[in-house]
């Protein structure tokens, strides 16, 4: 217990990781899927908000009204958050797609034979 850390082994080299870019098709298809979810969630959020706005609370108890308002706010907030997350992911994947496209045009791969 006098030597808590073993000495590093200098014979072993750390492995080098090769970072590769995703393909243009993969990133743009991911953006399309995420964008579809974002649009669907947008319409769902609008529908939920419209439904809550058109139906009054059926209670005279102030505590029940406050709890109902809190729950309605929470439901609309979570739906809006999910819409925003998918929208931002879509934007990010579109940016990655543009970056990959420019990288492929700038550095075309030559076939090795």
N, C-alpha and C positions, 0 to 999 in steps of 0.2 A: 504494500500500500504506500510505499514511499515514492513510486513512480506512477502517477495516475494516468499519464498519456504516453503511449508507446512512441518511440522515435519514428519519424517518417521513413518509409522505404524509398530510397532514391533510385532504385533500379526500375521501378514501375512508373511509366509516364502516364499522366492523366489522359483520358480518352478525349479526342477532339470531336465535338459534335458538328455535324454538317447541317447548317440551316438551309432549308429549301423553301422557296416560295410556293404557295398553293397555286394551282392552275387557275387561269382566268375563268374557265367554265365552273369550277368548284366555287369560287368566291361569288360569281355573279348569280349562280343558282341558289346559293345560300342567302344572298341578298333578296332574291325574288321570293323565296319561301318566308323569310323574316318579314318582308314587306307585306306579303299576303296576310300573315298573322297580325301585323300592325293595323292594316286596314280593317280586318274583321273585328279586332278589339276596339277600334275607334267607333265603328257602328254599334257594337255592343255597349260601349260606354255611353254613347249618345242615347241609345234606347233605354238603358237603365236610368239615366238622369231624367229623361222625359217621363218615364213611368213614375218615378218618385215625385216629380214636380206636379203631375196631374192628379195624384191621389192624396187627399188630405189625411192627416193623422186622425184616427177615430178614437180619441180618448180625451178626457178632460183632466186627467191626472197630470200635473206638471212633471213629475218624475218619469212617468211613462213616455211623455212627449220628448223629454231630454234624451232618454235612452234611445228612442226611435230616431231622433235626429242624429245622434252619434253613430248609430248603426248605418243609417243611410249615407252619412258622410264617409264612413269607413269603406263601405262597398264601392261607392263612386271613386274614392281615392285609390283603392287597390286596383280597380279597373283602369283608371287613368295612368297609374304607375306602370302597369303591364304594357299598356299601349305605348307609353314613352320609351320603355326599355326596348321593345321590339323596333320602334322607330329609330332609336339611336344605333342599335345593332345593324339595322338595314343601311343606315348612312355610313357606318364604319366599313361594312362589307363592300359597299359601292366604292368607297375610297381605296380599299385594298385592291379591288378589281382594276381600278384605273392605274394604280401603282404597278401592279403586275403587268398590265398591258404595256405601259411605258417601258418597264424593264425588259420585256420580251422584244419590243421594237428597238430598244437601244443596244441590247446585247443578244442578237439572234444566235441560237445554238447551231453550230455546224455539225453535221453528222460525222462521227468518227468511224472511219473504215480503212 
